[in-house]
Amino acid sequence: MSLKCLLCFALQGVLAVVASAALAADAAATPVVSRDKDDGYRGIWFTLGQFSEHGDKYSGGLGTYTANHVPMAIYSPQVKKTFFVYGGAKQGQRYLLVMASYYDHERHTVPRPTIVHDKGGVDDPHDNPSLCLDEQGYVWVFVSGRGRHRPGFIYRSLQPYSVDGFEQRAQRELTYPQPRWIEGRGFLHLFTKYTKGRELYWSTDDMGQTWRNVAGDPLTLPLAEAQNPALVRDYQAEKRLVYIHDLDLDRHGRPVILYITSADYKPGPSGDPRWWTVARATADGWEFTEVTRANHNYTTGSLYLEDDGTWRIIGPTEPGPQPIGSGAEVAVWPSRDEGKTWRKDRDATARSPRNHNYVRRPVHAHPDFYAFWADGDPDKLSPSQLYFANQAGDRVWRLPYDMADVVAAPEAVEQGK
């Protein structure tokens, strides 16, 4: 995909506003309620099946895929828990289950995860979930569909701050769900529809009436041409592809975007040089910094702009056990000068049996659950385990693949050098 317009970083799909009342009205007369548990944390393994000389376009452990499913984890200070969702699987099989759980920061434990939705044999992590917490503490799970071929679903927890059971509230066309709860106003739900390709729309109740570029100038929508007032950089003219990872706002409220650039959609040397890149809006325009080389278009991490002025990238930037496939070993890269320069601080993982990928940033991330991801072998079907790390990246935990009891403590992982 090309980074053609500023609006793309915020939307990455179709925009809609969904109020709670509308979701309630969408619920069936006899609601679908999900209470089943799984006895461990097992991510979905996937292969796209688009092979070339150097392997598949992307494959591996994709339980926290895609970068457009936002967010997949939220910390709640009210109950001191980080709630999270992921694409799970039955005993490591290629069979997608939409899972929800939490990490209890006081007890340092996780419960058995809840199966929110059984995708009925679908193995495609494009159907992975995202989640949202409303101001009453209800946990909402937005289950992606795939175009018009498979519907998406919206679930709400039966009780506040609980994952013990969920009620289905809606079924509709949605892909790449990005829900946000706006206090006192309801949901701002961003998602994609496939009409003439992937197009950007929105429908609103009372939000989203006006959109502006970073200079504050009002935009006339739709943005039908690449050359428009919201253009960040025309990589298409440079014959470069762009794969967006994450976006955050700096202390001035200006956007900062993390992405990889590449010369080819295929894996392998034809796409080199690939670069982890940061684009930052300033008072004088956009600035671009190449952070480090990337091994694959779909090797994905997250960007953190912290209260003390530190900017941080946590992602799979270091050579992994399957070096050409998607994913790698996870490292931490801080910047002390607002993204002008970056230097690797530490390796969070090393000597792993499988590549790590799709490192995700929780909303209101707690320092003890600061990044969340899965592993998997991109070259062949493998188990996929789930991990989280602290803010410094000097402690990593693996969620229990098998659970004999209803709760368990995550396992500390040996650190890299």
C-alpha positions as CSV (number, residue, x, y, z in Angstrom):
1,M,0.0,0.0,0.0
2,S,1.2,3.6,-0.6
3,L,1.2,6.3,2.0
4,K,-0.8,8.7,-0.1
5,C,-2.6,10.9,2.3
6,L,-2.6,12.0,5.9
7,L,-6.2,10.8,6.4
8,C,-5.1,7.2,5.7
9,F,-3.0,7.0,8.9
10,A,-6.1,7.9,11.0
11,L,-8.6,5.9,9.1
12,Q,-6.9,2.9,7.5
13,G,-10.3,1.9,6.4
14,V,-13.9,3.1,6.4
15,L,-15.1,5.4,9.2
16,A,-18.3,5.0,11.1
17,V,-19.7,6.2,14.3
18,V,-21.7,3.6,16.2
19,A,-23.6,4.7,19.3
20,S,-24.4,2.2,22.1
21,A,-28.1,2.5,21.4
22,A,-27.6,1.6,17.8
23,L,-25.7,-1.5,18.8
24,A,-28.3,-2.5,21.3
25,A,-31.0,-2.2,18.6
26,D,-28.9,-4.4,16.4
27,A,-28.9,-7.3,18.9
28,A,-31.0,-10.3,18.1
29,A,-34.2,-11.0,20.0
30,T,-32.6,-14.2,21.3
31,P,-29.0,-13.0,21.9
32,V,-26.0,-15.2,21.2
33,V,-24.0,-15.6,24.4
34,S,-20.5,-17.0,24.5
35,R,-19.1,-18.4,27.7
36,D,-16.8,-21.3,26.6
37,K,-13.2,-21.4,27.8
38,D,-10.1,-22.8,26.2
39,D,-7.4,-24.5,28.3
40,G,-4.4,-22.5,27.1
41,Y,-3.1,-19.6,25.0
42,R,-2.5,-20.8,21.5
43,G,-2.2,-18.4,18.5
44,I,-3.4,-19.0,15.0
45,W,-0.8,-20.0,12.4
46,F,-1.5,-18.8,8.8
47,T,0.0,-18.8,5.3
48,L,-1.4,-16.4,2.7
49,G,-0.4,-18.9,0.0
50,Q,1.2,-16.3,-2.4
51,F,4.6,-17.9,-2.9
52,S,7.6,-16.7,-4.8
53,E,11.3,-17.7,-4.8
54,H,11.8,-16.6,-1.2
55,G,8.7,-17.9,0.4
56,D,5.2,-16.7,1.1
57,K,4.2,-13.0,1.0
58,Y,3.5,-13.4,4.7
59,S,3.0,-16.3,7.1
60,G,3.6,-17.5,10.6
61,G,2.1,-16.9,14.0
62,L,-0.5,-14.2,13.4
63,G,-2.5,-14.1,16.5
64,T,-1.9,-10.4,16.9
65,Y,-2.3,-9.6,13.2
66,T,-3.0,-7.1,11.5
67,A,-1.6,-3.6,12.3
68,N,-5.0,-2.3,11.3
69,H,-6.8,-4.2,14.1
70,V,-6.5,-1.5,16.8
71,P,-6.4,-1.9,19.7
72,M,-5.8,-5.5,20.8
73,A,-5.0,-4.6,24.5
74,I,-6.2,-2.0,27.0
75,Y,-5.0,-1.4,30.5
76,S,-7.8,-0.5,33.0
77,P,-6.5,1.3,36.2
78,Q,-9.9,0.8,37.8
79,V,-9.3,-3.0,38.2
80,K,-5.6,-3.1,37.5
81,K,-5.9,-5.5,34.6
82,T,-4.8,-5.4,31.0
83,F,-7.6,-6.8,28.8
84,F,-6.5,-8.3,25.5
85,V,-7.9,-10.2,22.5
86,Y,-6.2,-12.3,19.9
87,G,-6.8,-14.9,17.2
88,G,-6.5,-18.3,18.8
89,A,-6.6,-21.8,17.5
90,K,-7.8,-25.3,18.7
91,Q,-4.8,-27.2,19.9
92,G,-2.6,-25.4,17.4
93,Q,-4.7,-26.3,14.4
94,R,-5.5,-23.9,11.6
95,Y,-9.0,-23.1,13.0
96,L,-9.6,-19.5,14.1
97,L,-11.2,-18.7,17.5
98,V,-11.7,-15.1,18.6
99,M,-10.3,-15.0,22.2
100,A,-10.5,-12.5,25.1
101,S,-8.7,-12.5,28.4
102,Y,-6.8,-10.3,30.8
103,Y,-3.6,-10.1,32.8
104,D,-4.1,-9.4,36.5
105,H,-1.3,-7.0,37.6
106,E,-1.9,-7.6,41.3
107,R,-1.9,-11.4,41.2
108,H,0.4,-11.8,38.2
109,T,-2.0,-14.3,36.7
110,V,-4.2,-14.9,33.7
111,P,-7.4,-16.9,33.6
112,R,-8.4,-19.4,31.0
113,P,-9.2,-17.4,27.8
114,T,-12.8,-17.0,26.7
115,I,-13.9,-18.1,23.2
116,V,-15.9,-15.0,22.2
117,H,-16.6,-16.2,18.7
118,D,-15.9,-19.5,16.8
119,K,-15.2,-18.6,13.1
120,G,-16.5,-22.0,12.0
121,G,-13.4,-23.4,10.4
122,V,-12.0,-20.1,9.0
123,D,-8.3,-20.0,9.4
124,D,-7.6,-16.5,8.2
125,P,-6.4,-13.9,10.8
126,H,-7.9,-11.1,8.8
127,D,-10.9,-12.1,11.0
128,N,-9.0,-11.4,14.2
129,P,-10.6,-9.1,16.8
130,S,-10.0,-5.8,18.4
131,L,-11.5,-4.5,21.6
132,C,-12.8,-1.4,23.5
133,L,-13.8,-0.6,27.1
134,D,-16.7,1.8,27.5
135,E,-17.0,4.2,30.5
136,Q,-19.0,1.7,32.5
137,G,-16.3,-0.9,32.1
138,Y,-18.0,-3.2,29.6
139,V,-15.6,-5.1,27.4
140,W,-16.5,-4.8,23.7
141,V,-15.0,-7.2,21.1
142,F,-15.1,-6.3,17.5
143,V,-14.7,-9.4,15.3
144,S,-13.4,-8.6,11.8
145,G,-15.0,-10.1,8.7
146,R,-13.5,-10.3,5.3
147,G,-15.1,-8.1,2.7
148,R,-18.6,-9.2,1.8
149,H,-17.6,-12.9,2.0
150,R,-17.7,-13.2,5.8
151,P,-19.6,-10.9,8.2
152,G,-18.1,-9.2,11.2
153,F,-19.6,-9.3,14.7
154,I,-19.7,-7.1,17.7
155,Y,-19.9,-8.5,21.3
156,R,-20.3,-6.9,24.7
157,S,-19.3,-8.5,28.0
158,L,-22.1,-9.6,30.2
159,Q,-20.6,-7.8,33.2
160,P,-18.3,-4.8,33.5
161,Y,-14.5,-5.5,33.6
162,S,-15.2,-9.2,32.9
163,V,-14.4,-11.7,30.2
164,D,-16.5,-14.5,31.7
165,G,-19.2,-14.2,29.1
166,F,-20.1,-12.1,26.0
167,E,-23.4,-11.3,24.2
168,Q,-23.5,-10.7,20.5
169,R,-24.8,-7.2,19.8
170,A,-24.4,-6.9,16.0
171,Q,-23.5,-8.6,12.8
172,R,-22.5,-6.5,9.8
173,E,-19.9,-6.0,7.1
174,L,-16.7,-4.7,8.7
175,T,-13.0,-5.4,8.3
176,Y,-10.0,-4.1,10.2
177,P,-12.0,-2.8,13.2
178,Q,-10.6,0.2,15.1
179,P,-13.1,1.1,17.8
180,R,-12.7,4.1,20.2
181,W,-14.9,5.0,23.1
182,I,-15.4,8.8,23.3
183,E,-16.5,9.5,26.9
184,G,-20.0,10.8,27.1
185,R,-20.6,10.4,23.4
186,G,-20.3,6.7,22.4
187,F,-18.2,4.8,19.9
188,L,-16.1,6.1,17.1
189,H,-15.6,3.0,15.0
190,L,-13.2,2.9,12.1
191,F,-13.4,0.0,9.7
192,T,-13.0,-1.0,6.1
193,K,-15.5,-1.9,3.4
194,Y,-14.6,-3.4,0.1
195,T,-16.5,-1.5,-2.6
196,K,-14.3,-0.2,-5.4
197,G,-11.3,-1.8,-3.8
198,R,-10.7,-0.5,-0.3
199,E,-12.4,2.9,0.0
200,L,-12.6,5.4,2.8
201,Y,-16.1,6.4,4.0
202,W,-17.8,7.4,7.1
203,S,-21.3,7.6,8.5
204,T,-21.9,9.7,11.6
205,D,-24.3,10.5,14.4
206,D,-22.6,13.6,15.7
207,M,-18.9,13.1,15.3
208,G,-16.5,13.2,12.3
209,Q,-18.3,16.1,10.7
210,T,-15.0,17.9,9.9
211,W,-11.6,16.6,8.9
212,R,-8.4,18.6,8.7
213,N,-4.8,18.0,7.6
214,V,-1.9,18.6,10.0
215,A,-1.7,22.3,9.1
216,G,-5.3,22.6,10.3
217,D,-6.8,23.2,6.9
218,P,-10.3,21.8,6.4
219,L,-10.5,18.9,3.8
220,T,-13.1,18.4,1.2
221,L,-13.9,14.7,1.2
222,P,-13.6,12.2,-0.4
223,L,-9.9,12.5,-1.1
224,A,-10.1,11.0,-4.5
225,E,-6.6,12.0,-5.8
226,A,-3.2,11.3,-4.4
227,Q,-2.1,14.9,-4.8
228,N,-4.3,16.5,-2.2
229,P,-3.8,18.8,0.9
230,A,-3.4,15.8,3.2
231,L,-0.5,14.2,1.3
232,V,2.4,13.1,3.6
233,R,4.8,11.8,1.0
234,D,4.2,10.3,-2.5
235,Y,6.1,7.1,-2.2
236,Q,4.4,5.8,-5.3
237,A,6.2,8.3,-7.3
238,E,9.5,7.1,-5.7
239,K,8.5,3.5,-6.7
240,R,8.5,2.5,-3.0
241,L,5.8,0.5,-1.1
242,V,4.7,1.4,2.4
243,Y,3.5,-0.9,5.2
244,I,2.1,1.1,8.1
245,H,2.7,-0.2,11.7
246,D,1.5,2.3,14.1
247,L,0.7,6.0,14.8
248,D,0.8,8.1,17.9
249,L,0.6,11.9,18.7
250,D,3.4,13.9,20.1
251,R,3.2,16.5,22.9
252,H,2.0,19.1,20.4
253,G,-0.8,16.8,19.1
254,R,1.0,16.2,15.8
255,P,1.0,12.7,14.3
256,V,4.0,10.4,14.2
257,I,3.9,7.3,11.9
258,L,6.0,4.1,12.1
259,Y,6.2,2.1,8.9
260,I,8.4,0.0,6.6
261,T,9.3,1.0,3.1
262,S,10.2,-1.6,0.4
263,A,11.1,-1.9,-3.3
264,D,8.9,-5.0,-3.9
265,Y,5.8,-6.7,-2.6
266,K,7.6,-10.1,-2.7
267,P,9.8,-11.3,0.1
268,G,13.6,-11.6,-0.4
269,P,16.3,-9.4,-1.8
270,S,14.2,-7.8,-4.6
271,G,12.5,-5.7,-1.9
272,D,15.8,-4.4,-0.4
273,P,16.6,-2.0,1.0
274,R,13.7,-2.2,3.4
275,W,13.7,0.4,6.1
276,W,11.9,0.9,9.4
277,T,10.9,4.5,9.0
278,V,9.4,7.3,11.2
279,A,7.5,10.2,9.7
280,R,6.8,13.1,12.1
281,A,4.8,16.2,11.5
282,T,6.5,19.4,12.6
283,A,5.6,23.1,12.4
284,D,7.6,23.3,9.2
285,G,6.3,20.1,7.5
286,W,7.0,16.4,7.6
287,E,10.4,15.0,8.6
288,F,11.5,11.4,7.8
289,T,14.0,9.2,9.6
290,E,15.2,5.7,8.6
291,V,15.7,3.8,11.9
292,T,17.1,0.5,10.9
293,R,17.0,-2.1,8.1
294,A,14.0,-4.5,7.9
295,N,14.0,-8.1,6.8
296,H,10.4,-8.4,5.5
297,N,7.5,-6.1,4.5
298,Y,5.2,-7.7,7.1
299,T,7.6,-7.6,10.0
300,T,5.7,-5.3,12.4
301,G,6.2,-3.4,15.6
302,S,4.8,-0.5,17.6
303,L,5.6,3.1,18.4
304,Y,5.4,4.7,21.9
305,L,5.6,8.4,22.6
306,E,6.0,8.6,26.4
307,D,5.2,11.3,28.9
308,D,8.9,11.9,29.8
309,G,9.7,12.8,26.2
310,T,11.2,9.4,25.3
311,W,10.1,7.9,22.0
312,R,10.3,4.1,21.8
313,I,10.0,1.4,19.1
314,I,9.4,-2.1,20.2
315,G,9.5,-4.6,17.4
316,P,11.1,-7.5,15.6
317,T,14.1,-5.7,14.1
318,E,16.9,-8.3,14.7
319,P,17.7,-11.4,12.6
320,G,15.4,-14.3,13.6
321,P,15.7,-18.1,13.3
322,Q,13.8,-17.9,9.9
323,P,15.6,-14.8,8.6
324,I,13.8,-14.3,5.2
325,G,10.3,-15.0,6.5
326,S,8.1,-12.4,8.2
327,G,9.0,-11.7,11.8
328,A,12.3,-11.7,13.7
329,E,13.8,-11.2,17.2
330,V,12.3,-8.4,19.2
331,A,14.4,-5.3,20.3
332,V,13.8,-2.0,21.9
333,W,14.8,1.3,20.2
334,P,14.5,4.5,22.2
335,S,14.9,8.1,20.8
336,R,15.8,11.0,23.1
337,D,15.4,13.7,20.5
338,E,11.8,13.3,19.3
339,G,12.7,10.8,16.6
340,K,15.6,12.5,15.0
341,T,18.0,9.7,16.0
342,W,17.4,6.1,17.2
343,R,19.7,3.7,18.9
344,K,19.0,0.1,19.9
345,D,18.8,-0.2,23.7
346,R,18.5,-4.0,24.1
347,D,17.3,-7.3,22.7
348,A,14.1,-8.4,24.3
349,T,14.3,-11.9,22.7
350,A,17.2,-14.0,21.4
351,R,17.9,-17.6,20.3
352,S,14.2,-18.2,19.7
353,P,13.0,-21.3,17.9
354,R,10.4,-19.2,15.9
355,N,10.1,-15.7,14.6
356,H,8.2,-13.1,16.7
357,N,5.9,-10.7,15.0
358,Y,3.1,-8.2,15.2
359,V,4.2,-6.5,18.4
360,R,1.2,-4.5,19.6
361,R,0.9,-1.4,21.8
362,P,-1.9,-1.5,24.5
363,V,-4.0,1.6,25.1
364,H,-2.9,3.2,28.4
365,A,-0.1,0.6,28.4
366,H,1.0,-0.4,31.9
367,P,4.8,-0.6,32.3
368,D,4.5,-4.3,33.1
369,F,2.4,-5.2,30.1
370,Y,3.8,-2.8,27.5
371,A,3.9,-4.9,24.3
372,F,2.0,-7.9,23.2
373,W,2.8,-10.4,20.4
374,A,2.9,-13.9,19.0
375,D,5.6,-16.2,17.6
376,G,5.5,-18.8,14.8
377,D,7.6,-20.4,12.1
378,P,6.8,-18.6,8.8
379,D,8.3,-21.5,6.8
380,K,6.0,-24.3,8.0
381,L,3.0,-25.0,10.3
382,S,4.1,-24.6,13.9
383,P,2.8,-23.9,17.4
384,S,2.3,-20.2,18.0
385,Q,2.7,-18.9,21.5
386,L,1.8,-15.5,22.9
387,Y,4.1,-13.1,24.8
388,F,4.2,-9.7,26.6
389,A,7.0,-7.5,27.7
390,N,7.6,-4.7,30.1
391,Q,8.4,-1.1,29.1
392,A,12.2,-1.5,29.3
393,G,12.1,-4.8,27.4
394,D,14.3,-6.4,30.0
395,R,11.5,-8.8,31.0
396,V,9.4,-11.0,28.7
397,W,6.7,-13.4,29.7
398,R,5.1,-16.2,27.7
399,L,1.4,-17.0,28.3
400,P,0.7,-20.6,29.2
401,Y,0.2,-22.8,26.2
402,D,-1.6,-25.5,28.3
403,M,-3.4,-24.8,31.5
404,A,-4.3,-27.5,34.1
405,D,-6.0,-24.9,36.4
406,V,-8.4,-22.1,35.8
407,V,-5.7,-19.5,36.4
408,A,-2.0,-19.6,35.8
409,A,1.1,-17.4,36.0
410,P,2.8,-16.4,32.8
411,E,6.3,-17.9,32.4
412,A,9.4,-15.7,32.4
413,V,11.4,-16.0,29.2
414,E,15.2,-15.9,29.2
415,Q,16.4,-12.6,28.0
416,G,18.7,-11.8,25.1
417,K,22.0,-10.2,25.6
